[in-house]
Structure formats: structure tokens, C-alpha cells
Amino acid sequence: MSAETAERDPRRPKSDTGHLVNWKLIGVLAVKPHKHLNIVEGARYGLMTADGFDTGNNGVGEVMQEARTFQHLCDLAGIPEGWNYSAHIDARVFLLLAEVLKHRARADRIVAWHSRETGPGGMVGDYCTECGHVWPCDTRRMAEGTYADEEETL
């Protein structure tokens, strides 16, 4: 994947999940060598089938580039790597997932602590019960993932 391919559609900077994707970074990482993957540029990659070595449009090269990009992203995220099997993508994916789930659980607890004032008869107040700031407080919005700095919204 070239940097041009990674920037394929500047009108779609977000993924299908709505998160921003840095296609320029992905394009740089896709062509940068990684110590766990020996991808030779210009080599012919294919699959061994019953009919012989198939180098047709099977996507092996693309999968290898995505694996290289993922290893780099794990490095940037601080996901540890070890020797042998612990350096494999599936082991690093598991560690990344464990970290994400741990942080989501922590954020969910924070969201539960920072709730809106309630009163008799279903009335609600304008302040957070935990910190006393105007509802929704910045802490709650950060934990929910809805907080945006002024610089981010410009």
C-alpha cells in the first residue's frame, strides 16, 4: 500500500464506526519494514495450491502489508512483544484487546459516578452529583468519549 493509496478518499476521514482514521500514518507504516515480518519489496507472493504456486489476485501481499502496519501500530500503542509466539499478531491483538477492555471498564465506572442531580417527582438538576460542575461535566464527557477540546472543534 502506498501513501497515495492510504489517502484514497480525503472526503472519508472517518472509519465506518465514526472514528477518525489517520490514513497518512497508515500509509507510512504500511511501507516501513518491521522486525517481525520479512516482506521483500517487489517479490511475488502467492499461495501454494493443488495446481501449484498461485500468484494471481489472491491478496497475500496486501495481507502482509496490513500485518506489518498492525505490528507498527501495536508498537506505537505500547503493546509489549516478546520472543517466539508472544511476538505474533494474534498474541499482540489479545494484549491490545485486554488493554482496551480494561480502559473501557474504568471509563464506565467513572461515567456511573458522575451523574446528574435528581430531585423529587422526576425533577433533574443542572449539576453533576460527584464534582458539582455544570451537567454534563467534563469528566463524564471524557469518560463517555464525547468530550472535545476547543482546538479539536475548530
C-alpha positions as CSV (number, residue, x, y, z in Angstrom):
1,M,0.0,0.0,0.0
2,S,1.4,3.3,-1.0
3,A,0.9,6.6,0.9
4,E,-1.3,7.6,-2.1
5,T,-3.5,4.5,-1.7
6,A,-3.8,5.1,2.1
7,E,-5.1,8.6,1.5
8,R,-7.5,7.2,-1.1
9,D,-10.5,9.3,-0.3
10,P,-10.0,12.5,1.7
11,R,-13.7,13.0,1.9
12,R,-14.0,10.0,4.2
13,P,-11.6,10.7,7.0
14,K,-13.6,8.5,9.4
15,S,-14.0,4.8,9.5
16,D,-17.3,3.1,9.3
17,T,-17.5,3.2,13.1
18,G,-17.2,7.0,13.1
19,H,-13.7,7.2,14.5
20,L,-11.1,9.3,12.8
21,V,-8.5,7.4,10.8
22,N,-5.0,8.8,10.1
23,W,-4.6,7.4,6.6
24,K,-1.3,9.2,6.1
25,L,0.2,7.4,9.1
26,I,-1.2,4.1,7.9
27,G,0.4,4.7,4.5
28,V,3.8,5.4,6.1
29,L,3.6,2.4,8.3
30,A,2.5,0.1,5.5
31,V,5.8,0.5,3.6
32,K,8.1,0.8,6.7
33,P,10.0,-2.5,7.4
34,H,9.2,-4.3,10.7
35,K,11.5,-6.7,12.5
36,H,8.8,-9.4,12.8
37,L,7.9,-9.5,9.1
38,N,10.3,-10.2,6.3
39,I,8.5,-8.7,3.3
40,V,10.7,-8.3,0.3
41,E,9.6,-5.4,-1.9
42,G,8.9,-6.4,-5.5
43,A,8.8,-10.1,-4.6
44,R,6.0,-12.3,-5.9
45,Y,3.8,-13.6,-3.1
46,G,1.2,-16.2,-3.6
47,L,-0.5,-19.4,-2.2
48,M,0.5,-23.0,-2.7
49,T,-2.5,-24.7,-4.2
50,A,-3.1,-28.2,-5.6
51,D,-2.4,-26.8,-9.0
52,G,0.9,-25.2,-8.0
53,F,2.1,-21.8,-6.8
54,D,-0.7,-19.3,-7.5
55,T,0.4,-15.6,-7.7
56,G,-2.9,-14.4,-9.1
57,N,-5.0,-11.8,-7.4
58,N,-5.1,-13.6,-4.1
59,G,-4.4,-10.6,-1.8
60,V,-1.4,-12.2,0.0
61,G,0.8,-9.1,-0.5
62,E,-2.0,-6.8,0.9
63,V,-2.4,-9.1,4.0
64,M,1.3,-8.9,4.6
65,Q,1.3,-5.1,4.4
66,E,-1.6,-4.9,6.8
67,A,0.2,-7.3,9.2
68,R,3.2,-5.0,9.0
69,T,1.0,-1.9,9.7
70,F,-0.6,-3.6,12.6
71,Q,2.7,-4.6,14.2
72,H,3.8,-0.9,13.9
73,L,0.5,0.3,15.4
74,C,0.9,-2.2,18.4
75,D,4.4,-0.7,18.9
76,L,3.0,2.8,18.9
77,A,0.3,1.7,21.4
78,G,3.0,0.3,23.7
79,I,1.7,-3.3,23.4
80,P,4.6,-5.5,24.6
81,E,6.2,-8.0,22.4
82,G,8.3,-10.9,23.5
83,W,10.0,-13.8,21.8
84,N,8.6,-16.5,19.6
85,Y,4.8,-16.8,19.8
86,S,4.3,-13.7,22.0
87,A,5.5,-11.5,19.1
88,H,2.8,-12.9,16.8
89,I,0.0,-10.8,15.7
90,D,-2.7,-12.9,17.4
91,A,-0.9,-12.6,20.8
92,R,-0.5,-8.9,20.4
93,V,-4.1,-8.5,19.4
94,F,-5.1,-10.3,22.6
95,L,-3.0,-8.0,24.7
96,L,-4.4,-4.9,22.9
97,L,-8.0,-6.2,23.4
98,A,-7.3,-6.8,27.1
99,E,-6.0,-3.2,27.5
100,V,-9.0,-1.7,25.6
101,L,-11.5,-3.7,27.8
102,K,-9.7,-2.6,31.0
103,H,-9.8,1.0,30.0
104,R,-13.5,0.8,28.9
105,A,-14.4,-0.8,32.2
106,R,-12.6,2.0,34.1
107,A,-14.4,4.7,31.9
108,D,-17.7,3.0,32.6
109,R,-17.2,3.2,36.3
110,I,-16.3,6.9,36.0
111,V,-19.5,7.5,34.0
112,A,-21.5,5.9,36.7
113,W,-20.0,8.1,39.4
114,H,-20.7,11.3,37.5
115,S,-24.4,11.5,37.3
116,R,-26.9,14.3,37.0
117,E,-28.7,15.6,40.1
118,T,-32.2,14.3,40.6
119,G,-35.0,15.5,42.8
120,P,-38.5,14.6,43.9
121,G,-41.1,13.9,41.2
122,G,-38.5,13.1,38.5
123,M,-37.0,16.6,38.5
124,V,-33.4,16.9,37.4
125,G,-30.8,19.5,38.3
126,D,-28.2,21.3,36.3
127,Y,-25.1,19.9,38.1
128,C,-23.0,16.7,38.5
129,T,-23.5,14.9,41.8
130,E,-19.8,13.9,42.0
131,C,-17.9,17.1,41.2
132,G,-20.6,19.8,41.3
133,H,-19.8,21.2,37.8
134,V,-22.5,22.0,35.2
135,W,-24.1,18.9,33.7
136,P,-22.7,17.1,31.8
137,C,-19.4,17.7,33.5
138,D,-16.1,17.4,31.5
139,T,-15.1,14.2,33.4
140,R,-18.3,12.5,32.4
141,R,-17.9,13.6,28.8
142,M,-14.3,12.4,28.7
143,A,-15.2,9.0,30.1
144,E,-18.1,8.7,27.6
145,G,-15.8,9.7,24.7
146,T,-17.9,12.8,23.8
147,Y,-15.5,15.4,25.1
148,A,-13.8,17.7,22.6
149,D,-11.2,20.4,23.2
150,E,-11.8,23.8,21.6
151,E,-8.8,23.1,19.3
152,E,-10.4,19.8,18.2
153,T,-13.6,21.5,17.2
154,L,-12.0,24.3,15.1
